[in-house]
Amino acid sequence: MSKKAVILVSGGLDSTTVLSMAMDQGYECYTLSFDYGQRHRSELEAARRVSQAMAVKEHKVVRLDLGTIGGSALTDVGIDVPEFETTGIPVTYVPARNTVFLSIALGWAEVLEANDIFLGVNAVDYSGYPDCRPQYIVAFEAMANLATKAAVEGQQLSIHSPLIDMTKAEIIRAGLALEVDYSQTVSCYQASLEGLACGKCDSCRLRQQGFIEAGVKDPTRYQNNA
């Protein structure tokens, strides 16, 4: 019997690498994306494209509207996406996003009788988001094993965050070793409808620097050189 895993995929560099890692480990992968009221639809298209190209068992998009509570530049068009380095937790932080996403992933995992959930959070090259820290993942896993029917009946659920201690360059090298096509991914916070990256936001800057430090050509499609 094959082992099943739910993989959170955003269509970006990190989650695509995690999906490739899970597949390499022999998991039957079910990818989960969220239409949560984010600024652009191109990341959802990238998630669909990546899932299809990697022949996952099933790709599901769950619709939410985190824009109704606002509080983030990614869900409120009235808040500009910063194009310069900031201090503290940036305005691109979406309140409780990973908790919401992981909770739904946990529910689907129970339905699928899957004991593993993977996500691409990173505590090294990241923007200071509190829900990307190792202690958060440990805490959520503990909660998951208290809150579910599967756990009560003896199934141990594991939350995997294989990128948590890796630099962006290390992530890129690991993905290339698994033949990840990064040209199909979209990481930009304000990408165009065609998926072209702005090259200026925090996510773009981290991605650009990662390719430089990895010593490989950046295949990202940018708006200024399309």
Beta strands, then each sheet from edge to edge (+ up, - down):
strand 1: 4-8
strand 2: 28-35
strand 3: 58-63
strand 4: 116-118
strand 5: 158-160
sheet 1: 3+ 2+ 1+ 4+ 5+
end
